[in-house]
Amino acid sequence: MPELPEVETTRRGLEHLVVGAQIRDLVVRNPHLRWPVPHNIARHVRGRQIAAITRRAKYLLFDCGGGNLLLHLGMSGSLRVVAAGTLPQKHDHADLVLTNGKLVRFTDPRRFGSLLWTDQPEQHPLLARLGVEPLSPEFNANWLHAASRGRSASIKQFLMDAHQVVGIGNIYASEALFLAGIDPRMPAGRLSMPRAERLVSAARDTLNAALAAGGSSLRNYRHSDGELGQFQSCCNVYARSGEPCRRCGAVIRMLRQGQRSSFFCPRCQKR
């Protein structure tokens, strides 16, 4: 699933191409996404100018003045800018048609994404209860230490709980915990202040490195220009089960946590 680095990379790639452009139309070819696309959504956006593209967690918001298109890439989605007249393929479900001759095309093979309209994004049910942004000042050691008190869930599951912290998916949680030297199985409530400081720094470093690499392309994800992300090629532990740790040489292990695979070094990440 595209996580914070992939969604932010998409936002940055689109920003200079579409902000300030006027919307001619929104063409929906398949409204049957995770939530049905509102039948009148095109009426909300025709003739409006895109004032900004922002991101909240893994959601993109196209500010159209007086309302926002709210888009989620789901498990396999991507947004690409294509030339007008480019024929749609099987999984190209919607086009945002701009007066500057460009199309913003939403592709989603598994149809777990969403395309909605909201007049009040802060109060939208999908956004209202989200946790802190991990690249924001609010995500700091004091917050992390306090928020994890009394939590019996593992620290990895805590990091991936969007009601606590947003956008840190499986790959980035595994990598951040490795950099911080923390076993993914450790109960979150046992996180000490020194470990919280290391984990905040490691999470930021991991996400920034992923942004610099254009995110991770594990399945269908592509940038807005069609290129692949490259972060997956430099992972320390993710998807490296049975291989030697690049730091100490111990064999990387894999275990299941909350129906997700966790990867860690048993020597570098002691409980």
N, C-alpha and C positions, 0 to 999 in steps of 0.2 A: 504494500500500500504506500503511495506517496506520502511522505511525512513532511515535517517542517522544512528541511532543506530543499526538497523537490518542489514544494508549493511556493516557497520564497524565490527559488530560482525561476520558476514559471512567472511569478509576479514581476520580477525584475526584467525578465526578457520581454514581457508584454508592455511594460510601463511606457517606455519611450516611443513605442509604435502606436499606441491606441489612446493614451491620455490626451484629451483635447479634441479627439475625433467625435463626429456626430454619428449616431446610430441610425442607419436607414431601415433596418429590419432585424428581427430575430426569427430565424427559420428553425423550427423544431420538427425533425423527421421522426423521432421516436420519443414520445413523452413517458414511456414506461421505464423510468429509472428507479433508484431506491425509493424515492417518493415521486409520485406523478408530477410532471411538469405542469404548472397551472395553465389551463387552456387559454387564458387571456394575458399571458405573460408578455407577448409581443406588443400589446397595446400599451403596456407600462413604459416601454423603452423606446419606441419609435420616435424619432425626432429629438431625442435627448442627447446631450453631450456627456462624454465620460470625463468626469472631473478628476478622478483618482482611482487607483487600484490599491486596495489595502489587503492585509492578511490578518486573520484571527485564527490562531491554531492552524488547522489544515483547511480552512475555508478561505476562499478568495471573495472579495467584495468589490464589485464594480459600482462606484458611486456615480449615479446618473443624475444627481440633483433631485432631492425630494424622495429618494428611494435607492435601493441597492439590488443589483443582481447578486445572489448568494450562490456560490458554486463550490462543490466539493468534487475532487477527482476520483473518489471511491477507491476501489482496489486496483484498478488498472487504467484509470483515465489519464488524459493529457489534453492540453490546450496548445494548438499550433496556429500560427499566422500563415495563411495561404493566400495566394492571389485569387482575385475574383474570377469565377468561371472554372475553378478547380473542381472536378467532379468528385462527389462524396463517395466514400467506400462503405462497406457493410456496417461498420461500427461507428461511423461519423453521425452522431445523433442530433447535433445542433450547430448552427452557424450564427455568429453575431456579425451582421453585415454592416460595414462602416462606409461612410460617404467618401473616404479617402482611397477607396478601391481595395481595401483589405478585408479578409474574413478571419475572424477568430473562431476556429473549428474545435468543437468539443468531441473527443473520441473516447469511447469507454466500452471495450469489448465485454466486460462482465456486468455492466449496467448497475454497479453499486454506487455510482456517483449521483449528484443531485444538481438541479438547476431551479432555483426558486427566486421569488421576489419578496423583499421586506421593506416596509417603510421605517421600521425602528430596529435596526440590527442589534443594538445592545440588549433589547428585550426579546429577541427571537428565541424560541425554545431551544434551538440547536446551539446557540451562543451564550445564553444567559448564565449557565452554570459551569462554564469552562474555567480551568485553573490558570495559574500564572504562565506568562511567556518565558521560556528559559533563557532568552537573550535579553530580557528586560532587567532593569535594576531591582525589581521586586523579587527576582529569583536570586537569593543570596543565602549565605550559610545560616544566618539567624532564622530566616523563614523556613528553610529546609529542616533545620534541626527542630524547630517548634512544631512544624506541620507533621513531622514523622513520629512525634511522641505518642506512645500507646498503640502504635500500629503493629499488628502481628503479621501482616502481609510482607512478603520479601521486598527488599529494597528495589529490586528490578521491577516488580509489579507496581510498586508505589510510583516509580519514575514514569511508568507507562499509563498511569491512571490520569485521564484527561481532566478529571475533576480536581486534580492536584497540580499537575504540570502538563502543558499541552505540547504536542508535536514531537515528543521523543519516542520514536517507534522502536521496534525490536532491535534493529541493527545498531542504532545510535545509543540505546541503553546499554547494550552489550559492550560496545566500544568505550563508552564513558566509564563504566564500572572497571574495565580493564585499566584504563589510564589512572583511575583513582586507587587501584589496588584493593578493590572491595569485592568480596564474594557475592554473586547475584542472589544467593540463597539467604543471606543475612536478613533477619527481621528488621524492617524499617525502624522500629522502635529502639533498636540498639545502636542506631547511627550516632556516633559521638560528634562533638563540634569539630574536632580536627578532620574527621572523615567527611563531615558535611562541607567543610571548606574545600577539601580536595575534590569532592564530587561536583560541586558547583563549577569549579574551574575546569574540571575534565569534561563536563557536559558542554560548557561553552566552547572549549577548544575543539571538541568533536563536531559540534554543529557548524562552527565556522570553517573547519577543514572540509566538511561535506559541502558547504556552500561554495567554497573555492573550487571544488571539484565538480560543481554542477549537480550535486546530489548523487543518488545511487540508482542505477538502472538494473533491477533484478529481474523484472518481467517486461511490462509494456511501457514503463515510463520513458518519456522523451522530453527534451526542452521544448520551448515554444518555437525554436528554429528546426526541430526535428533531430537534434543531436542527442547522444546518450550521455548520462551522468557517468562519472568515473570513480566515485568514492569507493565502490565495492572492491576495486582492485588493490586498495591499500589498507584493507581492514587488518587489525591485529588478531582478532579472535573470531569475528562473525563468519560463519560458514567454513571454518578452518578445523573442524573436528578431526582429530587424529594426526594433525600436522604439528610440527614443533613450534613452540612459542618463539617469536622473533626476539624476545628480550632475554629469556632464560633457557630456552631449549626444551622445556617440559612439554608433554603432549597436551594439546588443547582438547578440552572435554566438552561434551554437549549433554544437556539435560532438558527435560520438559518442565516448563513453569506456566501454569495457566493456559495450557494448550499451545504454548509458543516454545520454540527452541531457544535455549540460552547457551551461549558459548563463553568459556572462560578458561583461564590458566590456573590450575590448582596450586601452583607455586607462587605466582605473582599476586594472586587474589585469595589470600588466606582469610578464613572466617574469624 
